[in-house]
Amino acid sequence: MTTATNAVEMRGITKRFPGVLANDQIDFAVMTGEIHALLGENGAGKSTLMNILSGLYRQDEGVILINGRHVELTSPRDAIRHGIGMVHQHFLLTQSQSVTENVFLGLREVSFMLDQQRMAMEVQRISEQYRLPVDPNAKIWQLSVGEQQRVEIIKVLFRGAEILILDEPTAVLTPQEAENLFITLRSMAADGKTIIFISHKLEEVLSIASRVTVLRNGKVVATQSTEGVTKTDLASMMVGRQVLFQLEKPPVQRGEARLRLKNVSALDDKLLPALHSVSLTVHSGEIVGVAGVAGNGQRELAEVICGLRPLTDGVIEVAGESMKRPSARQMIDAGVAYVPEDRNATGSAPNLSVAENLVLKSYRKPEMGAGVMLDIAAMRRSAASLVSAFNIVTPGIDTPARKLSGGNLQKVILAREISGQPQVLIAASPTRGLDIGATETVRKILLEERSQGAAILLISEDLDEIFAISDRIVVLYEGKIMGEFEAQEADLTQIGLLMAGGRDVTHSTQAQV
């Protein structure tokens, strides 16, 4: 392969941070008009490499060529000037402004007096040219997640991007939205755009990318065509060992109802209705998956059950005990454990040690001390035992939690919550942002808790995860349950339609009682 055919070529890229060699002599090339996937575990060096290409970081060694010419990328503005645009996983949009205003936001070339009509026409032109339908005059808050992503892509196209970096672009999309995005990407590639596609979803990589580069421990371990490659092959290259995609899941053995919601309603942080008369039941020994696109009441549902958000109506029952206005302490005492979606801001105290994080819910117990005095020796013994039992990789139990990898921090949270032998476990996006190996570990832990008789409510935007370990699936849309299915009978297309607000529930089952 010669540089004449390459839109991007990175040669010998090395990047060091204090104590970490993030990129080690990486060679990475993407051809013009190609959709090229970039894979690797968390910490493999993907983000660092793409941050260098998008001008956020400067490499310590190595050179970058764009269309065969050596370039110096010292800022994102340099990257844009050379036709490189990045669409981040977390959208950078101003909710109160229109689509057009967001597209033009930050451009130096825009005059003080804005011609809103001309600007909207330009956005409409790009929208139609690249099959990215969106209303130029709509406010961002009025758009679906899929539409917001189109706005982000229109933004970089408007700035002249010929090379697009897409970071986890389908993480919050329904299957139908993801397929529509793939149609758009294939069309863009056919028109000569170059696309670098970063994803943990290996099926998507195999369906959309013509070639793939795999990083492990800051080095390239493979660059090859996706033709004839399997999901298992890619996972093995990423992790360095065989990964189990189909975890062993014994037939469900449902026990008594441990968690019951009856017509539960609640408000969001803006005091607007977020949950509307939600009723569902979770039994001992089963996992009930809640499928839905982000922002449809999932966070409010988890917080209501855990006593972190008040009910405006309805009742919650835990093991037969009725609770109308439960506090977080009451729910903990009732045996409800919670793995929140944000492991850093909500799930842990980042500046406290691993040991301190592991006892955040058990320090009141007699074995941890008397009165206001904490038995430090008992805390350390308990922490060391949990670190060993959950295989938490940490320099020591005194290490601040913020220094752990995402997977190991998640294991700290799971160890803390599960060690209390909960009756009910609420797991919200428990594998979000984790690599394949860590994801496999977390799912195994949840299945083990299921076998121990816990009632588990799994809230996830990842349908692969929902289908992999759930026994029943409910779909949440705009704070309402749209349908309920036995997992083995659930249809991916049907669930995707319900996630987008469809109402055909011909496959739904009667609610479990």
N, C-alpha and C positions, 0 to 999 in steps of 0.2 A: 504494500500500500504506500503510495507516494503522497507527499504533502499537497500536491496539486489537487487531489481528490478530497482532501480533508478540510472541513470547515473549521474544526478546532483540533489543535495538537498541543498537548502538554508534555514536555520532555523533562525527565529527571526531577520532578517536583518534590521538594523536601520542605517540610514545615515543622518547626519545633516549638513547643510550649514548655514552660518550666517542668521538668521531670517527665515530659511526654514527647515522643516522636510520633506526631500525628500522621504525617505523610512521609514515606521513605522511598525516595527515588522512583516516583510514580510516572509511568508513561501511559498517556490516555489520549486516544484519538477518535474523533467522530466525523463521519463523512457527510458531505452536503446532501440534504434531503433524506437523512437517516433518522430513524427513531432508535436511540441507543439507551439501553437500561444500565443504570449504575446501582449495584447491589452491595450489601455488606451488613454485618451486625452493627449494633450501636457501638460507637467507638472505633469502627474500622477505618475511618478517615474520609467517608463520603462527604459529610457536611464541610469539613475543612477544605477539601479539594474544590468543591463547588463555590465556597466562599472566596477562594482565591480566584476562580474563573469569573466570578461576578464582582470582583473588585473590593470585597469587604476585608480580605486579608492580603498580605503580600508574602509571596513565597520566600524562603531563605535561600533556596537553590532552585535551579531549573529555569526553563524558558517556556513562553506561551506563544504559539503562532495561530493567527486567525487568517484563514484563506492563504496560508503559506507565508504570511508576513509576520515578523517578530513584533510583538506589542508589549507595552508596559501598562499594567492595569493597577493603578494606585488608588482608585475609588470606584464606587458604583457608577458614577457619571462617566468615567473612562470606559467602563464595560458597555454601557448603553451606547456611547459614541462609536464603539467597535461592533455594535449590533448584537450585544449579549443582554438578555433580559431574564430575570428569575421570578417565577411565581411561587411564593412561599406557601407552606402548608397552612399557616395561620394568616388569613387575609389581612392586608393593610389598607382597609377602606374606612372612610368616614361615614358613619351610619346616617347622619342627618342630612347629608348632601346627596345630590342626584348622581346618576351614573356619569353623565357628561362632566360634572364638576370634579368627580373623582379621577376621571381620565386625564383631565387637564391640570389637576392639582400638582404643584411643584415644578411646572415647566417655566423656565426662564423666558422663553420666547413669547409667552402670552402677554398681550398689552394690558394696561391698567383698565381700559374699558373693554369688557368682555362682550363678544357677539355670541350670545347664547344660542341663537338659531343656527348660525354657521357651525358652531362647535358641535351641536347636537347632530347636524347633518353629517359631519365627519365621523362621529362615533357610529351613526347608523350605517355609513358606507362600509366601515371596517367590519361591523357586526354582520352585514349581509355577505361581504366578500369571503369571510372565513367561517360562515355558518355558525355564528355565535349569537343567536337571537336574544335580544334584551332591549327594553324600552329605555332610550337615552334620557328621558325625563323622569323616570321613576327614582324614588329615594332608595338608598341602599337597604334601609330597614324593611322595605316592602318586598324585597327580593328573596327568593329561595336561596339555599346554600349553593346549588348548582349555578344559578344565575349570577350570584356574587363571584363565583370563580370565573365565569365568562368575562366579567368586568375586569378582573385582574389580568386575564390574558389579553383583552382589548387594550389595556393600559400599556403593556410591554410592546404589543404590535404597533400601537400608535407612535411609540418612541423609536420605531424603526428596527425592532429586534428581528434578526434573521436566525439567531441561535437562542432557543428557549430552554431554560432549565425548569422542570416541573418537579417540585418536592412533595411527594405523597399526594398527588392531585386527586385521588379518589377516596381519601380517608373519610370524608364526611358526605359522600354521594350515595344515592340509591343505586341499585344495579342498572336501572334504566338511564339515570343521569351519567353514570360511568360509561355505558355503551355509547351514548350520544357524544361524550367527550372524545372517546376513541375514534369515532367517525370523523370528528373535527380534526384530530391530530393526524390521522392518516391523510386527510385532504391537504392539510398544511404541509406535510412532508412531500406529498406529490407536487405541490407548488414550489418546492425547493427550500422550505424551512428545515432547519436542523433542530432536533428535539432530544434533550437529555432527560430521561424519565427515571426518577428515583421512587422506589416503592418497596414495601415489605410484602406485597401481595404477589406471590410468584406466578399464579395463574394469569394475572393481568400482564405481567412482564412477558410471558411466553406468547400471549395473544397479540400484543401491541408492538414489541420490539423486534427488530431484525438481528441485532447483536446485543451482547451483554458483556459488561466488565464487572468482575467481582473483586472486592477489596477484603482483605483480612489482616488485622493488626498493622494497618497503615501501608500495606503492600498490595500490588496487583497479583492475584493468584490465577486469574484467567481472563482472557478476552476472546470471545468466540461467537459464532452464529447461534441463534436460538433454535435453528432447525434440528430436530431430532433430540433436543435436550429436554429432560423431564424436570418437574418441580423438585423431585428428590435429588437430582443431580445438582441443581442450583443450591439447594439448602446445604448439601454436603460440602460444596465449595465454600460457602459462606462460613459455616460453623467448624468445618474440619472433622466432622463425624456424621454418622447417619442420624437423621431427625425423623421422629415419628409424627406423621401428619394425622393419621387415624389412631387416636388414643383408644385404648381398651376401655369401653364403657359398658359395664354389666347392665342388664335390663333394670329399669327403674323399679324400686320397691317402695311405693308410697306408704307413708305412715299417716299419723294424724295431722290435721291442719295446724301448722305452727304460726303462720302469718296470714291474717285475713284483713283486707281493706274493704270497707263498705261505704260506697258513695263518697269517697274522699275528694274534697276540693281544696285548693290552695292558691295563693297569689305568688307572683314572681317578685323580683327585687324592685320592680317599678310599680308594684301594687296592682298589677293587671292579672286577670285570671290565667293561671298556668295549668291547673289540673281541674277537670270537670267530671265530677261524680265517678271517679275511678273505683272499680270493684275488681279485686283479684284475690286469689288464694294460693299460697305456697305450702306444700306438704313436707313433712319430714322425709328426707331421703330423695328429694328431687331438686332439679335445677330448672327454674323458670326463666327463660330469656325474654328480655324486653327489647324489641327491635324498634329503631326509629332514627330519623335524621336528627342531627344535633339541633337543640333549641326547641324541641317539641314537648318539654316537660320532664325529661329524664332526670335532670339534676334536682328539680323540685320534688319529684317522686321519692328519690333516695333520701333527701333531707327531711321530708315529712315523716318517713318511716323511722328515721334515726333521731327524731326529736329536735332537729336543727331548724325546722321551719314550722310555723303553726298551721293547723288545719283551719279552714274557714267553714268546713262542713264535713260530716261523716265521722266514722269511727275506725280505729285500728285495733285489731286484736292480736296479741302475742300469746301463744299457748293458751288460748281461751280467755285471757284477761283483757277486758275492754279498756281502751285508753282514748279519751276524747282530746285531751290537750297534753300529750306527754312531753316531758323535757328530755334532753339528751341523757342526763343521769338516770332517769327512769327507764329509758330504753336500754341503756347499758346494763342496768340491774336486772332487766327482764330477759337478758340474754341475746340482745341484738348487737351484732358486730358490723362494722362498716369499713369497706375499702373504697375511699373516694376516688373520683376520676383525676384529681390533681394531687399527685403524690407529694409534691413539694410544698405547695401553699396550704393544703388542707390535711393531707395524710400524715405529715411528719413535721417535726420542729427541726429545720435544717441545721441550725447552729448547735443543737444539743447532740450529745454523743449517741452512738448506736445503742449503748446500754440504756441510756435515759429514754430514748425513743421506744425501746422494747417494753418499758414498764409504765408507759404513760396511762394505761388503763388499769394496771394492777397495783399501783403504789399504795392504794388505800387498804389493801388486804393485810390481815394481821401478820402474815409471814414476811411482809416487806417492812415491817416496823410497827412501832406503837405510837399512837397519837400523831403529833406533827413531825416526829423523827423518822427518817428513812434509814433502814438498815442497808448501808452501802454494800456490805459483803454479800447479803442475800440478793440484792439487785444484780450484782456482778455475776453471781453464780447462776441466777436465772437467765441473764443475758447470754452468758457463755454457752449454756445449754441450748438456747434457742438458735444461736448462731450455728452451732454444730448440727442441730436437728434439721434446720432449713437450708444448710449448705450456703450460708451467707458469706460471700467473699469480701473480706474487709481486713485492713491492716491490724485492727484490734477493736475491742468493744468501746474504747475511748475515742475512736475516730469520729469526727463530726459527720452526721448523716449526709450533709451536702456533698461530701467527698466520695460518696458511693455512686456506682453506675446506676442507671435507671432500673435495671433488672434486680440488682441487689437491694436497692432501696425499697422496691416493691415487695421483695421477700421479707424485709424487716417489718413492713406494714402487715403483711399476711401473717407472719409469725406472731406479732402482737395481738392481732384480732383473733386468730384461731386458737392461740394458747389458752384463751379464756373459755374454750369449749362452748361456743355460742349455740343457741337454739336456731337462730336466724342469722344468715350472713348476706349482707347487701354488698355486691361487688360491682362497682361502676367503672366501666372501661378498664378492667384490671390489666390488660396487656397493651394499652395504647402506648405507642412509641417504643415498645420493646422489640428486640430482635427475635429471630426465630427460636433460638435456644432458650431465651428467657421466657418467651411466650409458651413454649412447650412445658417448661417447669411450672409456671403459674397455673396452666390448665390442669396439669396433673394434681396439683395441690387442691384445686376446687373439686375435682372428681373424687379425691380421697375424702374430703369433708362430706361430700354427698354420701359416700359409702359408710361414713360414721353416723349418718342420720341427720345431718344438718339440713335445714330448709334454706335453699340458696336462690336469691333473686339476682340474676345476672343482667345488668344494664349495659348494652354495648351497641356501638354503631357499626361494628364489624360483623357482617352477616355470616362470614366463614366461622367466626367464633361462636355465634349464636347457634348455628347448625351443628357445630362440632360437639358441643357438650351439653346442650339443653335437652330437657325431656319434654317440655312444653314451650311454646313461643306465643307471646302476645305482642301486638303491634300498637305503638303509641304515636298518635298524630295530633298535634295541637292540643295536647293535654287530655285526649280521649283514647280509650282502647277501641281500636277499629276491628279487631278480630283476634281469635285465640285458636291455636292449632296444636295438635300432637306433633312433636318434632319429626317423627318418621313419616308423617303424612303431609308435612308442610311443603309448599311449592314456592321456590325462590321468586319466580315472576310475580305470583300473587302477593307475596309479602312485600316485594318492592313496590307494587302498585299501591298497597295500603299505606306504606311509609310515605308515599307522595300524596296521600289524601283520597285515594280511590275507595270505593265503598262496596265493591263486590266481595262479599265474605262467604262465598259458597263453600269454601273449604273449612270454615271455622267450626270449632267444636263447641259443645256446651261448656260453660265455665265449670271448673273443678269445684266441688263442694265437699 
